[in-house]
């Protein structure tokens, strides 16, 4: 019997039917912050430019202040910046993930012990 892989903890906050924040959006914000580009961040995550833009637009519409501001391309190219509000949202979301994972660690371990043999596809 093989040992089950360590579980992944994923937190999604649902504020309304179309308003949610999850690890994918948080990762997109982190990558935009690092690359200065929505397109580059999306490429790194294996998503289309259109999908990355849709997620940014959804986050910007969800909060009172935009989380990402962008400028159009041109001779020097465009870019994107995670705003101060975006940095706060990202920090709070990551902190909440950490607190929830720590609080649930014992429960997760007990559930993991109850798992059957999970094939890794090999």
N, CA, C and O atoms as a Tinker XYZ file with bonds, in Angstrom:
   488  protein
     1  N      0.847000   -1.180000    0.000000    73     2
     2  CA     0.000000    0.000000    0.000000    64     1     3
     3  C      0.892000    1.242000    0.000000    63     2     4     5
     4  O      1.795000    1.367000    0.827000    81     3
     5  N      0.631000    2.150000   -0.927000    73     3     6
     6  CA     1.450000    3.355000   -1.021000    64     5     7
     7  C      0.972000    4.406000   -0.031000    63     6     8     9
     8  O     -0.187000    4.413000    0.386000    81     7
     9  N      1.879000    5.282000    0.330000    73     7    10
    10  CA     1.548000    6.369000    1.250000    64     9    11
    11  C      0.822000    7.455000    0.469000    63    10    12    13
    12  O      1.297000    7.874000   -0.587000    81    11
    13  N     -0.325000    7.920000    0.970000    73    11    14
    14  CA    -1.026000    8.987000    0.258000    64    13    15
    15  C     -0.183000   10.259000    0.225000    63    14    16    17
    16  O      0.567000   10.525000    1.164000    81    15
    17  N     -0.295000   11.036000   -0.830000    73    15    18
    18  CA     0.456000   12.293000   -0.905000    64    17    19
    19  C     -0.055000   13.272000    0.153000    63    18    20    21
    20  O     -1.184000   13.155000    0.631000    81    19
    21  N      0.790000   14.231000    0.506000    73    19    22
    22  CA     0.354000   15.255000    1.445000    64    21    23
    23  C     -0.801000   16.029000    0.821000    63    22    24    25
    24  O     -0.748000   16.395000   -0.353000    81    23
    25  N     -1.832000   16.275000    1.601000    73    23    26
    26  CA    -2.968000   17.005000    1.040000    64    25    27
    27  C     -2.601000   18.470000    0.786000    63    26    28    29
    28  O     -1.749000   19.048000    1.460000    81    27
    29  N     -3.258000   19.030000   -0.184000    73    27    30
    30  CA    -3.110000   20.462000   -0.467000    64    29    31
    31  C     -4.286000   21.178000    0.165000    63    30    32    33
    32  O     -5.428000   20.732000    0.050000    81    31
    33  N     -4.018000   22.259000    0.816000    73    31    34
    34  CA    -5.059000   23.049000    1.454000    64    33    35
    35  C     -5.373000   24.215000    0.537000    63    34    36    37
    36  O     -4.480000   24.980000    0.174000    81    35
    37  N     -6.634000   24.357000    0.161000    73    35    38
    38  CA    -7.057000   25.462000   -0.716000    64    37    39
    39  C     -8.240000   26.164000   -0.076000    63    38    40    41
    40  O     -9.222000   25.529000    0.309000    81    39
    41  N     -8.139000   27.464000    0.033000    73    39    42
    42  CA    -9.178000   28.264000    0.640000    64    41    43
    43  C     -9.804000   29.165000   -0.420000    63    42    44    45
    44  O     -9.097000   29.827000   -1.180000    81    43
    45  N    -11.107000   29.185000   -0.463000    73    43    46
    46  CA   -11.818000   30.080000   -1.373000    64    45    47
    47  C    -12.848000   30.834000   -0.548000    63    46    48    49
    48  O    -13.691000   30.226000    0.112000    81    47
    49  N    -12.778000   32.148000   -0.586000    73    47    50
    50  CA   -13.749000   32.995000    0.103000    64    49    51
    51  C    -14.802000   33.418000   -0.904000    63    50    52    53
    52  O    -14.484000   34.030000   -1.924000    81    51
    53  N    -16.039000   33.098000   -0.625000    73    51    54
    54  CA   -17.136000   33.455000   -1.510000    64    53    55
    55  C    -17.904000   34.598000   -0.864000    63    54    56    57
    56  O    -18.523000   34.437000    0.188000    81    55
    57  N    -17.853000   35.752000   -1.511000    73    55    58
    58  CA   -18.533000   36.938000   -1.006000    64    57    59
    59  C    -19.928000   37.090000   -1.607000    63    58    60    61
    60  O    -20.786000   37.763000   -1.036000    81    59
    61  N    -20.145000   36.473000   -2.741000    73    59    62
    62  CA   -21.419000   36.547000   -3.444000    64    61    63
    63  C    -21.374000   35.576000   -4.608000    63    62    64    65
    64  O    -20.367000   34.900000   -4.815000    81    63
    65  N    -22.461000   35.499000   -5.372000    73    63    66
    66  CA   -22.535000   34.516000   -6.470000    64    65    67
    67  C    -21.353000   34.583000   -7.443000    63    66    68    69
    68  O    -20.859000   33.547000   -7.889000    81    67
    69  N    -20.911000   35.769000   -7.765000    73    67    70
    70  CA   -19.806000   35.925000   -8.709000    64    69    71
    71  C    -18.583000   36.585000   -8.081000    63    70    72    73
    72  O    -17.619000   36.910000   -8.776000    81    71
    73  N    -18.627000   36.779000   -6.778000    73    71    74
    74  CA   -17.538000   37.468000   -6.080000    64    73    75
    75  C    -16.840000   36.506000   -5.140000    63    74    76    77
    76  O    -17.387000   36.130000   -4.104000    81    75
    77  N    -15.618000   36.105000   -5.508000    73    75    78
    78  CA   -14.850000   35.185000   -4.678000    64    77    79
    79  C    -13.368000   35.464000   -4.851000    63    78    80    81
    80  O    -12.917000   36.021000   -5.852000    81    79
    81  N    -12.641000   35.056000   -3.838000    73    79    82
    82  CA   -11.182000   35.182000   -3.854000    64    81    83
    83  C    -10.623000   33.827000   -3.485000    63    82    84    85
    84  O    -10.999000   33.248000   -2.466000    81    83
    85  N     -9.725000   33.319000   -4.313000    73    83    86
    86  CA    -9.124000   32.021000   -4.065000    64    85    87
    87  C     -7.638000   32.043000   -4.361000    63    86    88    89
    88  O     -7.080000   33.091000   -4.689000    81    87
    89  N     -7.001000   30.898000   -4.247000    73    87    90
    90  CA    -5.550000   30.837000   -4.435000    64    89    91
    91  C     -5.096000   31.207000   -5.845000    63    90    92    93
    92  O     -3.996000   31.732000   -6.014000    81    91
    93  N     -5.914000   30.947000   -6.851000    73    91    94
    94  CA    -5.533000   31.304000   -8.217000    64    93    95
    95  C     -5.466000   32.807000   -8.414000    63    94    96    97
    96  O     -4.525000   33.323000   -9.017000    81    95
    97  N     -6.464000   33.502000   -7.904000    73    95    98
    98  CA    -6.452000   34.966000   -8.017000    64    97    99
    99  C     -5.307000   35.559000   -7.202000    63    98   100   101
   100  O     -4.667000   36.520000   -7.629000    81    99
   101  N     -5.049000   34.983000   -6.027000    73    99   102
   102  CA    -3.932000   35.464000   -5.209000    64   101   103
   103  C     -2.606000   35.265000   -5.949000    63   102   104   105
   104  O     -1.751000   36.151000   -5.961000    81   103
   105  N     -2.450000   34.093000   -6.562000    73   103   106
   106  CA    -1.224000   33.829000   -7.314000    64   105   107
   107  C     -1.091000   34.784000   -8.496000    63   106   108   109
   108  O      0.006000   35.257000   -8.792000    81   107
   109  N     -2.193000   35.067000   -9.165000    73   107   110
   110  CA    -2.156000   36.014000  -10.278000    64   109   111
   111  C     -1.686000   37.383000   -9.804000    63   110   112   113
   112  O     -0.852000   38.016000  -10.452000    81   111
   113  N     -2.221000   37.843000   -8.673000    73   111   114
   114  CA    -1.769000   39.134000   -8.117000    64   113   115
   115  C     -0.272000   39.106000   -7.820000    63   114   116   117
   116  O      0.440000   40.059000   -8.136000    81   115
   117  N      0.206000   38.027000   -7.221000    73   115   118
   118  CA     1.637000   37.923000   -6.901000    64   117   119
   119  C      2.479000   37.987000   -8.164000    63   118   120   121
   120  O      3.512000   38.656000   -8.193000    81   119
   121  N      2.043000   37.299000   -9.200000    73   119   122
   122  CA     2.823000   37.273000  -10.439000    64   121   123
   123  C      2.755000   38.613000  -11.183000    63   122   124   125
   124  O      3.739000   39.036000  -11.790000    81   123
   125  N      1.613000   39.268000  -11.136000    73   123   126
   126  CA     1.526000   40.611000  -11.733000    64   125   127
   127  C      2.471000   41.548000  -11.005000    63   126   128   129
   128  O      3.170000   42.347000  -11.629000    81   127
   129  N      2.491000   41.448000   -9.693000    73   127   130
   130  CA     3.364000   42.297000   -8.893000    64   129   131
   131  C      4.832000   42.062000   -9.260000    63   130   132   133
   132  O      5.615000   43.006000   -9.358000    81   131
   133  N      5.190000   40.801000   -9.461000    73   131   134
   134  CA     6.574000   40.458000   -9.771000    64   133   135
   135  C      6.963000   40.807000  -11.204000    63   134   136   137
   136  O      8.064000   41.303000  -11.444000    81   135
   137  N      6.056000   40.549000  -12.169000    73   135   138
   138  CA     6.410000   40.739000  -13.584000    64   137   139
   139  C      6.056000   42.125000  -14.120000    63   138   140   141
   140  O      6.639000   42.584000  -15.102000    81   139
   141  N      5.093000   42.791000  -13.466000    73   139   142
   142  CA     4.643000   44.082000  -13.979000    64   141   143
   143  C      3.778000   43.950000  -15.218000    63   142   144   145
   144  O      3.622000   44.906000  -15.977000    81   143
   145  N      3.207000   42.749000  -15.428000    73   143   146
   146  CA     2.445000   42.497000  -16.641000    64   145   147
   147  C      1.354000   41.461000  -16.395000    63   146   148   149
   148  O      1.608000   40.402000  -15.822000    81   147
   149  N      0.146000   41.777000  -16.832000    73   147   150
   150  CA    -0.956000   40.821000  -16.733000    64   149   151
   151  C     -0.707000   39.663000  -17.696000    63   150   152   153
   152  O     -0.924000   38.503000  -17.346000    81   151
   153  N     -0.257000   39.975000  -18.896000    73   151   154
   154  CA     0.001000   38.942000  -19.903000    64   153   155
   155  C      1.088000   37.976000  -19.434000    63   154   156   157
   156  O      0.931000   36.759000  -19.543000    81   155
   157  N      2.181000   38.513000  -18.917000    73   155   158
   158  CA     3.288000   37.662000  -18.463000    64   157   159
   159  C      2.855000   36.804000  -17.280000    63   158   160   161
   160  O      3.199000   35.624000  -17.207000    81   159
   161  N      2.106000   37.388000  -16.360000    73   159   162
   162  CA     1.618000   36.634000  -15.202000    64   161   163
   163  C      0.720000   35.492000  -15.655000    63   162   164   165
   164  O      0.842000   34.369000  -15.166000    81   163
   165  N     -0.174000   35.777000  -16.581000    73   163   166
   166  CA    -1.055000   34.742000  -17.114000    64   165   167
   167  C     -0.289000   33.635000  -17.816000    63   166   168   169
   168  O     -0.579000   32.454000  -17.624000    81   167
   169  N      0.690000   34.015000  -18.631000    73   167   170
   170  CA     1.516000   33.011000  -19.330000    64   169   171
   171  C      2.210000   32.090000  -18.334000    63   170   172   173
   172  O      2.237000   30.873000  -18.515000    81   171
   173  N      2.767000   32.677000  -17.286000    73   171   174
   174  CA     3.450000   31.864000  -16.269000    64   173   175
   175  C      2.504000   30.855000  -15.618000    63   174   176   177
   176  O      2.924000   29.783000  -15.183000    81   175
   177  N      1.230000   31.214000  -15.559000    73   175   178
   178  CA     0.244000   30.330000  -14.935000    64   177   179
   179  C     -0.427000   29.411000  -15.949000    63   178   180   181
   180  O     -1.282000   28.602000  -15.587000    81   179
   181  N     -0.045000   29.531000  -17.211000    73   179   182
   182  CA    -0.618000   28.683000  -18.248000    64   181   183
   183  C     -2.025000   29.091000  -18.650000    63   182   184   185
   184  O     -2.810000   28.256000  -19.099000    81   183
   185  N     -2.348000   30.365000  -18.493000    73   183   186
   186  CA    -3.679000   30.831000  -18.895000    64   185   187
   187  C     -3.551000   31.882000  -19.987000    63   186   188   189
   188  O     -2.506000   32.513000  -20.149000    81   187
   189  N     -4.618000   32.052000  -20.717000    73   187   190
   190  CA    -4.619000   33.030000  -21.803000    64   189   191
   191  C     -4.626000   34.448000  -21.228000    63   190   192   193
   192  O     -4.998000   34.685000  -20.078000    81   191
   193  N     -4.200000   35.367000  -22.074000    73   191   194
   194  CA    -4.231000   36.780000  -21.710000    64   193   195
   195  C     -5.662000   37.191000  -21.379000    63   194   196   197
   196  O     -5.902000   37.925000  -20.420000    81   195
   197  N     -6.616000   36.707000  -22.190000    73   195   198
   198  CA    -8.021000   37.043000  -21.978000    64   197   199
   199  C     -8.495000   36.576000  -20.600000    63   198   200   201
   200  O     -9.176000   37.318000  -19.892000    81   199
   201  N     -8.134000   35.341000  -20.217000    73   199   202
   202  CA    -8.555000   34.815000  -18.917000    64   201   203
   203  C     -7.923000   35.609000  -17.769000    63   202   204   205
   204  O     -8.589000   35.915000  -16.780000    81   203
   205  N     -6.643000   35.937000  -17.905000    73   203   206
   206  CA    -5.970000   36.735000  -16.873000    64   205   207
   207  C     -6.663000   38.086000  -16.725000    63   206   208   209
   208  O     -6.888000   38.551000  -15.607000    81   207
   209  N     -6.999000   38.715000  -17.845000    73   207   210
   210  CA    -7.686000   39.999000  -17.809000    64   209   211
   211  C     -9.064000   39.865000  -17.157000    63   210   212   213
   212  O     -9.467000   40.725000  -16.373000    81   211
   213  N     -9.779000   38.795000  -17.476000    73   211   214
   214  CA   -11.102000   38.579000  -16.868000    64   213   215
   215  C    -10.997000   38.470000  -15.352000    63   214   216   217
   216  O    -11.826000   39.024000  -14.630000    81   215
   217  N     -9.990000   37.763000  -14.872000    73   215   218
   218  CA    -9.812000   37.624000  -13.422000    64   217   219
   219  C     -9.451000   38.961000  -12.781000    63   218   220   221
   220  O     -9.952000   39.291000  -11.706000    81   219
   221  N     -8.585000   39.727000  -13.434000    73   219   222
   222  CA    -8.224000   41.056000  -12.913000    64   221   223
   223  C     -9.462000   41.957000  -12.881000    63   222   224   225
   224  O     -9.706000   42.645000  -11.890000    81   223
   225  N    -10.236000   41.951000  -13.958000    73   223   226
   226  CA   -11.451000   42.778000  -13.997000    64   225   227
   227  C    -12.429000   42.361000  -12.907000    63   226   228   229
   228  O    -13.068000   43.214000  -12.290000    81   227
   229  N    -12.553000   41.057000  -12.663000    73   227   230
   230  CA   -13.451000   40.566000  -11.614000    64   229   231
   231  C    -12.978000   41.041000  -10.241000    63   230   232   233
   232  O    -13.788000   41.473000   -9.421000    81   231
   233  N    -11.677000   40.962000   -9.990000    73   231   234
   234  CA   -11.155000   41.434000   -8.702000    64   233   235
   235  C    -11.326000   42.937000   -8.555000    63   234   236   237
   236  O    -11.709000   43.415000   -7.487000    81   235
   237  N    -11.049000   43.680000   -9.609000    73   235   238
   238  CA   -11.198000   45.133000   -9.552000    64   237   239
   239  C    -12.644000   45.536000   -9.289000    63   238   240   241
   240  O    -12.903000   46.508000   -8.581000    81   239
   241  N    -13.591000   44.785000   -9.863000    73   239   242
   242  CA   -15.014000   45.105000   -9.670000    64   241   243
   243  C    -15.500000   44.689000   -8.281000    63   242   244   245
   244  O    -16.427000   45.291000   -7.740000    81   243
   245  N    -14.888000   43.683000   -7.719000    73   243   246
   246  CA   -15.324000   43.140000   -6.436000    64   245   247
   247  C    -14.996000   44.074000   -5.275000    63   246   248   249
   248  O    -15.781000   44.187000   -4.334000    81   247
   249  N    -13.868000   44.731000   -5.329000    73   247   250
   250  CA   -13.429000   45.587000   -4.228000    64   249   251
   251  C    -13.711000   47.052000   -4.543000    63   250   252   253
   252  O    -13.851000   47.430000   -5.706000    81   251
   253  N    -13.793000   47.868000   -3.500000    73   251   254
   254  CA   -14.107000   49.295000   -3.679000    64   253   255
   255  C    -13.040000   50.037000   -4.470000    63   254   256   257
   256  O    -13.336000   50.980000   -5.203000    81   255
   257  N    -11.800000   49.600000   -4.312000    73   255   258
   258  CA   -10.667000   50.229000   -4.993000    64   257   259
   259  C    -10.015000   49.166000   -5.881000    63   258   260   261
   260  O     -9.880000   48.019000   -5.456000    81   259
   261  N     -9.609000   49.518000   -7.098000    73   259   262
   262  CA    -8.975000   48.519000   -7.972000    64   261   263
   263  C     -7.745000   47.883000   -7.320000    63   262   264   265
   264  O     -6.977000   48.554000   -6.630000    81   263
   265  N     -7.575000   46.586000   -7.550000    73   263   266
   266  CA    -6.411000   45.882000   -7.022000    64   265   267
   267  C     -5.239000   45.938000   -7.992000    63   266   268   269
   268  O     -4.080000   45.806000   -7.597000    81   267
   269  N     -5.562000   46.140000   -9.283000    73   267   270
   270  CA    -4.540000   46.214000  -10.334000    64   269   271
   271  C     -4.885000   47.382000  -11.242000    63   270   272   273
   272  O     -6.035000   47.548000  -11.648000    81   271
   273  N     -3.888000   48.183000  -11.554000    73   271   274
   274  CA    -4.061000   49.225000  -12.570000    64   273   275
   275  C     -3.080000   48.920000  -13.697000    63   274   276   277
   276  O     -1.967000   48.445000  -13.470000    81   275
   277  N     -3.521000   49.206000  -14.906000    73   275   278
   278  CA    -2.675000   48.883000  -16.053000    64   277   279
   279  C     -2.595000   50.077000  -16.986000    63   278   280   281
   280  O     -3.441000   50.972000  -16.971000    81   279
   281  N     -1.544000   50.057000  -17.803000    73   279   282
   282  CA    -1.400000   51.078000  -18.846000    64   281   283
   283  C     -1.237000   50.359000  -20.164000    63   282   284   285
   284  O     -0.648000   49.280000  -20.237000    81   283
   285  N     -1.772000   50.976000  -21.210000    73   283   286
   286  CA    -1.722000   50.374000  -22.542000    64   285   287
   287  C     -0.295000   50.370000  -23.068000    63   286   288   289
   288  O      0.572000   51.120000  -22.620000    81   287
   289  N     -0.098000   49.494000  -24.033000    73   287   290
   290  CA     1.205000   49.399000  -24.689000    64   289   291
   291  C      1.481000   50.628000  -25.536000    63   290   292   293
   292  O      0.670000   51.552000  -25.589000    81   291
   293  N      2.549000   50.634000  -26.152000    73   291   294
   294  CA     2.981000   51.744000  -26.992000    64   293   295
   295  C      4.431000   51.484000  -27.346000    63   294   296   297
   296  O      4.878000   50.338000  -27.359000    81   295
   297  N      5.157000   52.538000  -27.629000    73   295   298
   298  CA     6.569000   52.386000  -27.986000    64   297   299
   299  C      7.344000   51.698000  -26.865000    63   298   300   301
   300  O      8.234000   50.889000  -27.130000    81   299
   301  N      7.012000   52.014000  -25.620000    73   299   302
   302  CA     7.728000   51.430000  -24.481000    64   301   303
   303  C      6.969000   50.259000  -23.864000    63   302   304   305
   304  O      7.431000   49.658000  -22.894000    81   303
   305  N      5.815000   49.938000  -24.422000    73   303   306
   306  CA     5.027000   48.817000  -23.888000    64   305   307
   307  C      4.189000   49.248000  -22.703000    63   306   308   309
   308  O      4.443000   50.286000  -22.091000    81   307
   309  N      3.198000   48.452000  -22.388000    73   307   310
   310  CA     2.332000   48.756000  -21.261000    64   309   311
   311  C      2.826000   48.073000  -20.014000    63   310   312   313
   312  O      3.963000   47.604000  -19.948000    81   311
   313  N      1.970000   48.024000  -19.043000    73   311   314
   314  CA     2.357000   47.368000  -17.805000    64   313   315
   315  C      1.193000   47.336000  -16.841000    63   314   316   317
   316  O      0.126000   47.889000  -17.109000    81   315
   317  N      1.409000   46.688000  -15.730000    73   315   318
   318  CA     0.385000   46.580000  -14.700000    64   317   319
   319  C      1.051000   46.652000  -13.338000    63   318   320   321
   320  O      2.179000   46.198000  -13.145000    81   319
   321  N      0.317000   47.236000  -12.399000    73   319   322
   322  CA     0.813000   47.403000  -11.042000    64   321   323
   323  C     -0.262000   46.954000  -10.076000    63   322   324   325
   324  O     -1.435000   47.292000  -10.235000    81   323
   325  N      0.143000   46.188000   -9.072000    73   323   326
   326  CA    -0.771000   45.839000   -7.983000    64   325   327
   327  C     -0.799000   47.043000   -7.053000    63   326   328   329
   328  O      0.242000   47.474000   -6.555000    81   327
   329  N     -1.983000   47.582000   -6.820000    73   327   330
   330  CA    -2.141000   48.782000   -6.000000    64   329   331
   331  C     -1.883000   48.471000   -4.529000    63   330   332   333
   332  O     -1.753000   47.312000   -4.137000    81   331
   333  N     -1.813000   49.530000   -3.723000    73   331   334
   334  CA    -1.672000   49.339000   -2.272000    64   333   335
   335  C     -2.823000   48.499000   -1.734000    63   334   336   337
   336  O     -2.619000   47.615000   -0.902000    81   335
   337  N     -4.041000   48.779000   -2.214000    73   335   338
   338  CA    -5.204000   47.993000   -1.805000    64   337   339
   339  C     -5.034000   46.529000   -2.221000    63   338   340   341
   340  O     -5.378000   45.625000   -1.460000    81   339
   341  N     -4.512000   46.298000   -3.409000    73   339   342
   342  CA    -4.255000   44.943000   -3.878000    64   341   343
   343  C     -3.238000   44.232000   -2.997000    63   342   344   345
   344  O     -3.380000   43.042000   -2.716000    81   343
   345  N     -2.218000   44.954000   -2.563000    73   343   346
   346  CA    -1.211000   44.366000   -1.667000    64   345   347
   347  C     -1.846000   43.960000   -0.338000    63   346   348   349
   348  O     -1.529000   42.907000    0.215000    81   347
   349  N     -2.747000   44.810000    0.169000    73   347   350
   350  CA    -3.420000   44.504000    1.438000    64   349   351
   351  C     -4.324000   43.281000    1.276000    63   350   352   353
   352  O     -4.318000   42.390000    2.125000    81   351
   353  N     -5.100000   43.234000    0.193000    73   351   354
   354  CA    -5.971000   42.080000   -0.059000    64   353   355
   355  C     -5.135000   40.807000   -0.141000    63   354   356   357
   356  O     -5.497000   39.790000    0.452000    81   355
   357  N     -4.039000   40.853000   -0.859000    73   355   358
   358  CA    -3.166000   39.693000   -1.009000    64   357   359
   359  C     -2.582000   39.268000    0.343000    63   358   360   361
   360  O     -2.582000   38.082000    0.675000    81   359
   361  N     -2.094000   40.221000    1.107000    73   359   362
   362  CA    -1.518000   39.919000    2.423000    64   361   363
   363  C     -2.565000   39.304000    3.345000    63   362   364   365
   364  O     -2.287000   38.320000    4.029000    81   363
   365  N     -3.764000   39.875000    3.368000    73   363   366
   366  CA    -4.820000   39.359000    4.243000    64   365   367
   367  C     -5.262000   37.961000    3.804000    63   366   368   369
   368  O     -5.497000   37.094000    4.646000    81   367
   369  N     -5.375000   37.740000    2.506000    73   367   370
   370  CA    -5.783000   36.421000    2.019000    64   369   371
   371  C     -4.737000   35.369000    2.375000    63   370   372   373
   372  O     -5.086000   34.296000    2.867000    81   371
   373  N     -3.471000   35.658000    2.138000    73   371   374
   374  CA    -2.409000   34.693000    2.454000    64   373   375
   375  C     -2.343000   34.440000    3.964000    63   374   376   377
   376  O     -2.107000   33.308000    4.385000    81   375
   377  N     -2.547000   35.470000    4.777000    73   375   378
   378  CA    -2.547000   35.294000    6.237000    64   377   379
   379  C     -3.716000   34.415000    6.665000    63   378   380   381
   380  O     -3.563000   33.560000    7.538000    81   379
   381  N     -4.873000   34.618000    6.061000    73   379   382
   382  CA    -6.045000   33.799000    6.373000    64   381   383
   383  C     -5.799000   32.340000    5.986000    63   382   384   385
   384  O     -6.172000   31.431000    6.727000    81   383
   385  N     -5.180000   32.117000    4.838000    73   383   386
   386  CA    -4.834000   30.753000    4.429000    64   385   387
   387  C     -3.950000   30.076000    5.483000    63   386   388   389
   388  O     -4.180000   28.928000    5.862000    81   387
   389  N     -2.953000   30.801000    5.939000    73   387   390
   390  CA    -2.012000   30.247000    6.911000    64   389   391
   391  C     -2.700000   29.916000    8.231000    63   390   392   393
   392  O     -2.492000   28.838000    8.789000    81   391
   393  N     -3.515000   30.836000    8.729000    73   391   394
   394  CA    -4.235000   30.611000    9.984000    64   393   395
   395  C     -5.181000   29.420000    9.856000    63   394   396   397
   396  O     -5.248000   28.579000   10.752000    81   395
   397  N     -5.907000   29.348000    8.749000    73   395   398
   398  CA    -6.858000   28.257000    8.552000    64   397   399
   399  C     -6.137000   26.916000    8.445000    63   398   400   401
   400  O     -6.601000   25.915000    8.990000    81   399
   401  N     -5.008000   26.895000    7.747000    73   399   402
   402  CA    -4.262000   25.642000    7.610000    64   401   403
   403  C     -3.710000   25.189000    8.959000    63   402   404   405
   404  O     -3.768000   24.005000    9.292000    81   403
   405  N     -3.181000   26.122000    9.724000    73   403   406
   406  CA    -2.666000   25.772000   11.049000    64   405   407
   407  C     -3.796000   25.262000   11.941000    63   406   408   409
   408  O     -3.633000   24.264000   12.643000    81   407
   409  N     -4.923000   25.937000   11.915000    73   407   410
   410  CA    -6.053000   25.542000   12.760000    64   409   411
   411  C     -6.610000   24.184000   12.354000    63   410   412   413
   412  O     -7.115000   23.443000   13.197000    81   411
   413  N     -6.523000   23.860000   11.092000    73   411   414
   414  CA    -7.084000   22.604000   10.611000    64   413   415
   415  C     -6.094000   21.461000   10.507000    63   414   416   417
   416  O     -6.471000   20.369000   10.082000    81   415
   417  N     -4.843000   21.674000   10.878000    73   415   418
   418  CA    -3.794000   20.674000   10.669000    64   417   419
   419  C     -4.127000   19.324000   11.302000    63   418   420   421
   420  O     -3.949000   18.288000   10.661000    81   419
   421  N     -4.602000   19.315000   12.535000    73   419   422
   422  CA    -4.918000   18.047000   13.202000    64   421   423
   423  C     -6.065000   17.330000   12.497000    63   422   424   425
   424  O     -6.036000   16.110000   12.334000    81   423
   425  N     -7.064000   18.086000   12.084000    73   423   426
   426  CA    -8.209000   17.492000   11.380000    64   425   427
   427  C     -7.774000   16.912000   10.032000    63   426   428   429
   428  O     -8.193000   15.820000    9.648000    81   427
   429  N     -6.933000   17.659000    9.326000    73   427   430
   430  CA    -6.433000   17.196000    8.034000    64   429   431
   431  C     -5.629000   15.914000    8.221000    63   430   432   433
   432  O     -5.769000   14.976000    7.436000    81   431
   433  N     -4.789000   15.866000    9.253000    73   431   434
   434  CA    -3.975000   14.667000    9.503000    64   433   435
   435  C     -4.862000   13.461000    9.792000    63   434   436   437
   436  O     -4.599000   12.362000    9.303000    81   435
   437  N     -5.915000   13.664000   10.587000    73   435   438
   438  CA    -6.820000   12.543000   10.893000    64   437   439
   439  C     -7.548000   12.072000    9.637000    63   438   440   441
   440  O     -7.697000   10.870000    9.419000    81   439
   441  N     -7.998000   13.005000    8.821000    73   439   442
   442  CA    -8.658000   12.632000    7.569000    64   441   443
   443  C     -7.695000   11.890000    6.645000    63   442   444   445
   444  O     -8.073000   10.911000    6.001000    81   443
   445  N     -6.461000   12.358000    6.586000    73   443   446
   446  CA    -5.475000   11.725000    5.720000    64   445   447
   447  C     -5.220000   10.279000    6.161000    63   446   448   449
   448  O     -5.048000    9.397000    5.320000    81   447
   449  N     -5.195000   10.037000    7.458000    73   447   450
   450  CA    -4.980000    8.677000    7.971000    64   449   451
   451  C     -6.119000    7.740000    7.581000    63   450   452   453
   452  O     -5.940000    6.523000    7.540000    81   451
   453  N     -7.277000    8.303000    7.298000    73   451   454
   454  CA    -8.444000    7.500000    6.956000    64   453   455
   455  C     -8.551000    7.184000    5.464000    63   454   456   457
   456  O     -9.404000    6.400000    5.047000    81   455
   457  N     -7.683000    7.797000    4.669000    73   455   458
   458  CA    -7.727000    7.597000    3.221000    64   457   459
   459  C     -7.371000    6.174000    2.837000    63   458   460   461
   460  O     -6.571000    5.512000    3.499000    81   459
   461  N     -7.984000    5.718000    1.754000    73   459   462
   462  CA    -7.606000    4.434000    1.173000    64   461   463
   463  C     -6.364000    4.611000    0.323000    63   462   464   465
   464  O     -5.771000    5.689000    0.302000    81   463
   465  N     -5.970000    3.571000   -0.371000    73   463   466
   466  CA    -4.825000    3.618000   -1.269000    64   465   467
   467  C     -5.153000    4.536000   -2.431000    63   466   468   469
   468  O     -6.115000    4.299000   -3.162000    81   467
   469  N     -4.369000    5.568000   -2.605000    73   467   470
   470  CA    -4.589000    6.526000   -3.697000    64   469   471
   471  C     -3.468000    6.332000   -4.700000    63   470   472   473
   472  O     -2.296000    6.544000   -4.388000    81   471
   473  N     -3.836000    5.929000   -5.899000    73   471   474
   474  CA    -2.852000    5.715000   -6.960000    64   473   475
   475  C     -2.410000    7.063000   -7.498000    63   474   476   477
   476  O     -3.221000    7.973000   -7.668000    81   475
   477  N     -1.126000    7.183000   -7.762000    73   475   478
   478  CA    -0.611000    8.423000   -8.354000    64   477   479
   479  C     -0.588000    8.353000   -9.874000    63   478   480   481
   480  O      0.063000    9.168000  -10.527000    81   479
   481  N     -1.297000    7.378000  -10.438000    73   479   482
   482  CA    -1.412000    7.289000  -11.889000    64   481   483
   483  C     -0.315000    6.479000  -12.550000    63   482   484   485
   484  O     -0.293000    6.357000  -13.774000    81   483
   485  N      0.593000    5.926000  -11.767000    73   483   486
   486  CA     1.690000    5.140000  -12.360000    64   485   487
   487  C      1.342000    3.683000  -12.386000    63   486   488
   488  O      2.139000    2.866000  -12.848000    81   487
